[in-house]
Amino acid sequence: MVPSINGTFFMDNSTFNPKQQEKDISSKIVAGLERISEVFKVLLWEKAKLVGLSPIQIQMLIFIAFHKQDLCNVSHLAKEFNVTKPTISDAIRVLDKKGMVSKDFSSSDNRSYSLILTDLGKELVGTTHDFATPLKKQLDSFNQEQLKSLSTTINELIYKLNRTGILTVQRMCFGCTFYQKNKDTDYCNLLQKKLTSKEIRLDCPEFEEKPTSHTK
């Protein structure tokens, strides 16, 4: 039981205490991010009910559609969505039974397989990939400077969460072996070019993770 005096809990500095949010902007931002995360849940569930799939099944189909095949396996998908391998396997079983994915056993390890969308799976992605459009429409109403600032902050937050082990998977420039910081300039050694803030990628197809001992 939480200690209290006259009904007042000793949690005044909780991030979720509105009074704490009034005096600490980081707490206010965290609370705001929680509200935004609820938006994704609501939008995804609305789409899930329409097509008769679970949210994780829709997320998997969309991921497979837009990422290279060597990332579309049980082990990586479990890390990508922060769920257990059995949860991913169960989702794959359903999607396979519905004819939306097929298994490719062509890797050197005959015990593992990657996933490929069937024509039916591609059709399903075509009707679900836009589930976050209502959120994007609101972002489109901000000016470019506001969006650049927000993007930079989100990128750096994702990188820091990954470096501390809270976020297990990220494929952004800051954590890539090809990325280099030259004073105030971001540089990609793969593309051999300086990167503007707009060019910093959040999900790069050529991403190769650099050793954890390196820091931005």
C-alpha positions as a LaTeX table, in Angstrom:
\begin{tabular}{lrrr}
\hline
Residue & $x$ (\AA) & $y$ (\AA) & $z$ (\AA) \\
\hline
Met1 & 0.00 & 0.00 & 0.00 \\
Val2 & 1.34 & 3.45 & $-0.87$ \\
Pro3 & 2.07 & 5.56 & 2.27 \\
Ser4 & $-0.04$ & 8.68 & 2.62 \\
Ile5 & $-0.84$ & 11.50 & 5.02 \\
Asn6 & $-4.38$ & 12.86 & 5.03 \\
Gly7 & $-5.03$ & 11.05 & 1.76 \\
Thr8 & $-2.05$ & 12.62 & $-0.05$ \\
Phe9 & 0.15 & 10.01 & $-1.75$ \\
Phe10 & 3.93 & 10.28 & $-1.65$ \\
Met11 & 4.18 & 10.29 & $-5.45$ \\
Asp12 & 4.19 & 14.00 & $-6.17$ \\
Asn13 & 7.12 & 13.63 & $-8.59$ \\
Ser14 & 5.45 & 10.94 & $-10.69$ \\
Thr15 & 5.61 & 11.60 & $-14.42$ \\
Phe16 & 1.86 & 10.99 & $-14.57$ \\
Asn17 & 1.03 & 13.51 & $-11.86$ \\
Pro18 & $-0.40$ & 16.62 & $-13.62$ \\
Lys19 & 1.26 & 18.87 & $-11.05$ \\
Gln20 & 4.65 & 17.32 & $-11.84$ \\
Gln21 & 4.01 & 17.88 & $-15.55$ \\
Glu22 & 3.40 & 21.57 & $-14.90$ \\
Lys23 & 6.92 & 22.05 & $-13.54$ \\
Asp24 & 8.87 & 19.43 & $-15.53$ \\
Ile25 & 8.61 & 19.50 & $-19.33$ \\
Ser26 & 10.18 & 16.05 & $-19.71$ \\
Ser27 & 7.35 & 14.57 & $-17.65$ \\
Lys28 & 4.85 & 16.45 & $-19.78$ \\
Ile29 & 6.42 & 15.06 & $-22.98$ \\
Val30 & 6.42 & 11.49 & $-21.64$ \\
Ala31 & 2.73 & 11.83 & $-20.74$ \\
Gly32 & 2.09 & 13.22 & $-24.21$ \\
Leu33 & 3.90 & 10.31 & $-25.86$ \\
Glu34 & 1.74 & 7.91 & $-23.89$ \\
Arg35 & $-1.38$ & 9.59 & $-25.24$ \\
Ile36 & $-0.02$ & 9.36 & $-28.79$ \\
Ser37 & 0.75 & 5.66 & $-28.30$ \\
Glu38 & $-2.92$ & 5.19 & $-27.50$ \\
Val39 & $-3.76$ & 6.72 & $-30.89$ \\
Phe40 & $-1.80$ & 3.96 & $-32.64$ \\
Lys41 & $-3.60$ & 1.28 & $-30.64$ \\
Val42 & $-7.03$ & 2.72 & $-31.46$ \\
Leu43 & $-6.30$ & 3.18 & $-35.18$ \\
Leu44 & $-4.78$ & $-0.29$ & $-35.48$ \\
Trp45 & $-7.67$ & $-1.97$ & $-33.67$ \\
Glu46 & $-10.19$ & $-0.19$ & $-35.90$ \\
Lys47 & $-8.43$ & $-1.57$ & $-38.97$ \\
Ala48 & $-8.03$ & $-5.01$ & $-37.37$ \\
Lys49 & $-11.77$ & $-5.33$ & $-36.77$ \\
Leu50 & $-12.47$ & $-4.50$ & $-40.41$ \\
Val51 & $-10.20$ & $-7.19$ & $-41.86$ \\
Gly52 & $-10.56$ & $-9.89$ & $-39.22$ \\
Leu53 & $-6.94$ & $-9.96$ & $-38.10$ \\
Ser54 & $-5.18$ & $-9.05$ & $-34.85$ \\
Pro55 & $-3.11$ & $-5.86$ & $-34.61$ \\
Ile56 & 0.18 & $-7.81$ & $-34.45$ \\
Gln57 & $-0.79$ & $-9.78$ & $-37.57$ \\
Ile58 & $-1.41$ & $-6.54$ & $-39.47$ \\
Gln59 & 1.86 & $-5.04$ & $-38.23$ \\
Met60 & 3.75 & $-8.14$ & $-39.36$ \\
Leu61 & 2.23 & $-8.07$ & $-42.85$ \\
Ile62 & 3.09 & $-4.39$ & $-43.26$ \\
Phe63 & 6.64 & $-4.99$ & $-42.00$ \\
Ile64 & 7.18 & $-7.89$ & $-44.41$ \\
Ala65 & 5.89 & $-5.76$ & $-47.29$ \\
Phe66 & 8.45 & $-3.01$ & $-46.79$ \\
His67 & 11.58 & $-4.76$ & $-45.48$ \\
Lys68 & 14.20 & $-7.07$ & $-46.92$ \\
Gln69 & 13.59 & $-10.77$ & $-46.59$ \\
Asp70 & 16.40 & $-11.55$ & $-44.16$ \\
Leu71 & 14.59 & $-9.43$ & $-41.53$ \\
Cys72 & 11.33 & $-11.33$ & $-42.03$ \\
Asn73 & 11.96 & $-14.31$ & $-39.78$ \\
Val74 & 10.67 & $-15.41$ & $-36.38$ \\
Ser75 & 13.71 & $-14.27$ & $-34.40$ \\
His76 & 13.88 & $-10.79$ & $-35.84$ \\
Leu77 & 10.13 & $-10.20$ & $-35.83$ \\
Ala78 & 10.04 & $-11.08$ & $-32.12$ \\
Lys79 & 12.69 & $-8.41$ & $-31.46$ \\
Glu80 & 11.06 & $-5.92$ & $-33.81$ \\
Phe81 & 7.72 & $-6.02$ & $-32.01$ \\
Asn82 & 9.04 & $-6.82$ & $-28.52$ \\
Val83 & 7.06 & $-10.03$ & $-28.16$ \\
Thr84 & 8.01 & $-13.67$ & $-27.64$ \\
Lys85 & 8.90 & $-16.07$ & $-30.46$ \\
Pro86 & 5.83 & $-18.24$ & $-29.66$ \\
Thr87 & 3.63 & $-15.15$ & $-30.12$ \\
Ile88 & 5.17 & $-14.53$ & $-33.55$ \\
Ser89 & 4.89 & $-18.22$ & $-34.46$ \\
Asp90 & 1.19 & $-18.20$ & $-33.53$ \\
Ala91 & 0.61 & $-15.14$ & $-35.70$ \\
Ile92 & 2.47 & $-16.75$ & $-38.60$ \\
Arg93 & 0.37 & $-19.89$ & $-38.23$ \\
Val94 & $-2.81$ & $-17.85$ & $-38.64$ \\
Leu95 & $-1.48$ & $-15.82$ & $-41.56$ \\
Asp96 & $-0.23$ & $-18.98$ & $-43.27$ \\
Lys97 & $-3.59$ & $-20.70$ & $-42.78$ \\
Lys98 & $-5.35$ & $-17.65$ & $-44.25$ \\
Gly99 & $-3.03$ & $-17.80$ & $-47.26$ \\
Met100 & $-1.41$ & $-14.40$ & $-46.64$ \\
Val101 & 2.21 & $-15.51$ & $-46.21$ \\
Ser102 & 4.40 & $-18.31$ & $-47.46$ \\
Lys103 & 7.54 & $-19.74$ & $-45.87$ \\
Asp104 & 10.88 & $-19.68$ & $-47.68$ \\
Phe105 & 13.27 & $-22.39$ & $-46.44$ \\
Ser106 & 16.03 & $-21.52$ & $-48.92$ \\
Ser107 & 18.49 & $-20.32$ & $-46.26$ \\
Ser108 & 21.53 & $-22.40$ & $-45.30$ \\
Asp109 & 19.79 & $-23.34$ & $-42.04$ \\
Asn110 & 17.02 & $-25.75$ & $-43.00$ \\
Arg111 & 15.39 & $-25.28$ & $-39.60$ \\
Ser112 & 14.68 & $-21.58$ & $-40.17$ \\
Tyr113 & 12.64 & $-19.76$ & $-42.75$ \\
Ser114 & 11.79 & $-16.26$ & $-43.88$ \\
Leu115 & 8.36 & $-14.98$ & $-44.79$ \\
Ile116 & 7.06 & $-13.79$ & $-48.15$ \\
Leu117 & 3.71 & $-12.16$ & $-48.82$ \\
Thr118 & 1.30 & $-13.98$ & $-51.09$ \\
Asp119 & $-0.94$ & $-12.08$ & $-53.50$ \\
Leu120 & $-3.66$ & $-12.18$ & $-50.84$ \\
Gly121 & $-1.21$ & $-10.84$ & $-48.27$ \\
Lys122 & $-0.23$ & $-7.98$ & $-50.56$ \\
Glu123 & $-3.90$ & $-7.20$ & $-51.10$ \\
Leu124 & $-4.43$ & $-7.07$ & $-47.33$ \\
Val125 & $-1.46$ & $-4.71$ & $-46.89$ \\
Gly126 & $-3.00$ & $-2.51$ & $-49.56$ \\
Thr127 & $-6.04$ & $-2.02$ & $-47.35$ \\
Thr128 & $-4.28$ & $-1.70$ & $-43.97$ \\
His129 & $-0.96$ & 0.13 & $-44.48$ \\
Asp130 & $-2.71$ & 3.49 & $-44.17$ \\
Phe131 & $-4.03$ & 2.90 & $-40.64$ \\
Ala132 & $-1.91$ & 5.79 & $-39.29$ \\
Thr133 & $-3.04$ & 8.30 & $-41.94$ \\
Pro134 & $-5.23$ & 10.30 & $-39.49$ \\
Leu135 & $-2.11$ & 10.97 & $-37.41$ \\
Lys136 & $-0.04$ & 11.91 & $-40.46$ \\
Lys137 & $-2.70$ & 14.36 & $-41.60$ \\
Gln138 & $-2.37$ & 16.22 & $-38.31$ \\
Leu139 & 1.42 & 16.32 & $-38.62$ \\
Asp140 & 1.10 & 17.67 & $-42.17$ \\
Ser141 & $-0.50$ & 20.78 & $-40.70$ \\
Phe142 & 2.76 & 21.79 & $-39.00$ \\
Asn143 & 5.35 & 23.87 & $-40.84$ \\
Gln144 & 8.59 & 22.31 & $-42.09$ \\
Glu145 & 10.78 & 23.80 & $-39.35$ \\
Gln146 & 8.54 & 22.35 & $-36.65$ \\
Leu147 & 8.58 & 18.96 & $-38.37$ \\
Lys148 & 12.39 & 18.99 & $-38.75$ \\
Ser149 & 12.83 & 19.80 & $-35.07$ \\
Leu150 & 10.38 & 17.09 & $-34.03$ \\
Ser151 & 12.03 & 14.55 & $-36.33$ \\
Thr152 & 15.48 & 15.31 & $-34.95$ \\
Thr153 & 14.27 & 14.94 & $-31.37$ \\
Ile154 & 12.51 & 11.65 & $-32.10$ \\
Asn155 & 15.57 & 10.26 & $-33.91$ \\
Glu156 & 17.87 & 11.09 & $-31.02$ \\
Leu157 & 15.41 & 9.71 & $-28.47$ \\
Ile158 & 15.12 & 6.40 & $-30.36$ \\
Tyr159 & 18.90 & 6.16 & $-30.59$ \\
Lys160 & 19.37 & 6.77 & $-26.84$ \\
Leu161 & 16.66 & 4.27 & $-25.92$ \\
Asn162 & 18.38 & 1.69 & $-28.11$ \\
Arg163 & 21.81 & 2.38 & $-26.60$ \\
Thr164 & 20.42 & 1.84 & $-23.10$ \\
Gly165 & 18.76 & $-1.43$ & $-24.13$ \\
Ile166 & 15.16 & $-0.28$ & $-23.68$ \\
Leu167 & 14.47 & $-0.34$ & $-27.42$ \\
Thr168 & 15.93 & $-3.56$ & $-28.80$ \\
Val169 & 15.75 & $-2.82$ & $-32.54$ \\
Gln170 & 16.52 & 0.33 & $-34.51$ \\
Arg171 & 17.88 & 0.90 & $-38.01$ \\
Met172 & 18.65 & 4.60 & $-37.97$ \\
Cys173 & 21.77 & 6.47 & $-39.03$ \\
Phe174 & 23.05 & 7.25 & $-35.54$ \\
Gly175 & 23.50 & 3.56 & $-34.72$ \\
Cys176 & 24.94 & 2.54 & $-38.10$ \\
Thr177 & 28.56 & 1.59 & $-38.75$ \\
Phe178 & 28.53 & 3.85 & $-41.81$ \\
Tyr179 & 27.54 & 6.93 & $-39.81$ \\
Gln180 & 30.14 & 9.47 & $-38.79$ \\
Lys181 & 29.84 & 12.68 & $-36.81$ \\
Asn182 & 32.23 & 15.41 & $-37.96$ \\
Lys183 & 31.88 & 18.30 & $-35.53$ \\
Asp184 & 28.41 & 19.62 & $-36.42$ \\
Thr185 & 28.11 & 17.58 & $-39.62$ \\
Asp186 & 26.45 & 14.20 & $-40.10$ \\
Tyr187 & 28.17 & 12.01 & $-42.70$ \\
Cys188 & 27.39 & 8.65 & $-44.34$ \\
Asn189 & 30.47 & 6.67 & $-45.40$ \\
Leu190 & 28.33 & 4.35 & $-47.53$ \\
Leu191 & 26.74 & 7.13 & $-49.56$ \\
Gln192 & 29.92 & 9.21 & $-49.31$ \\
Lys193 & 27.98 & 12.38 & $-48.53$ \\
Lys194 & 27.02 & 14.80 & $-45.81$ \\
Leu195 & 23.54 & 14.29 & $-44.43$ \\
Thr196 & 21.09 & 17.06 & $-43.72$ \\
Ser197 & 18.72 & 16.64 & $-40.78$ \\
Lys198 & 16.03 & 15.72 & $-43.30$ \\
Glu199 & 18.23 & 12.96 & $-44.74$ \\
Ile200 & 18.85 & 11.21 & $-41.41$ \\
Arg201 & 17.05 & 7.90 & $-41.87$ \\
Leu202 & 14.86 & 6.31 & $-39.24$ \\
Asp203 & 14.67 & 2.92 & $-40.99$ \\
Cys204 & 17.55 & 2.45 & $-43.43$ \\
Pro205 & 17.64 & $-0.61$ & $-45.76$ \\
Glu206 & 21.46 & $-0.51$ & $-45.75$ \\
Phe207 & 21.74 & $-0.26$ & $-41.97$ \\
Glu208 & 24.58 & $-2.18$ & $-40.32$ \\
Glu209 & 24.76 & $-1.92$ & $-36.55$ \\
Lys210 & 27.97 & $-0.47$ & $-35.16$ \\
Pro211 & 29.58 & $-1.86$ & $-31.99$ \\
Thr212 & 27.85 & $-0.75$ & $-28.81$ \\
Ser213 & 31.09 & 0.74 & $-27.51$ \\
His214 & 30.76 & 3.50 & $-30.11$ \\
Thr215 & 28.74 & 6.56 & $-29.22$ \\
Lys216 & 27.17 & 9.29 & $-31.21$ \\
\hline
\end{tabular}
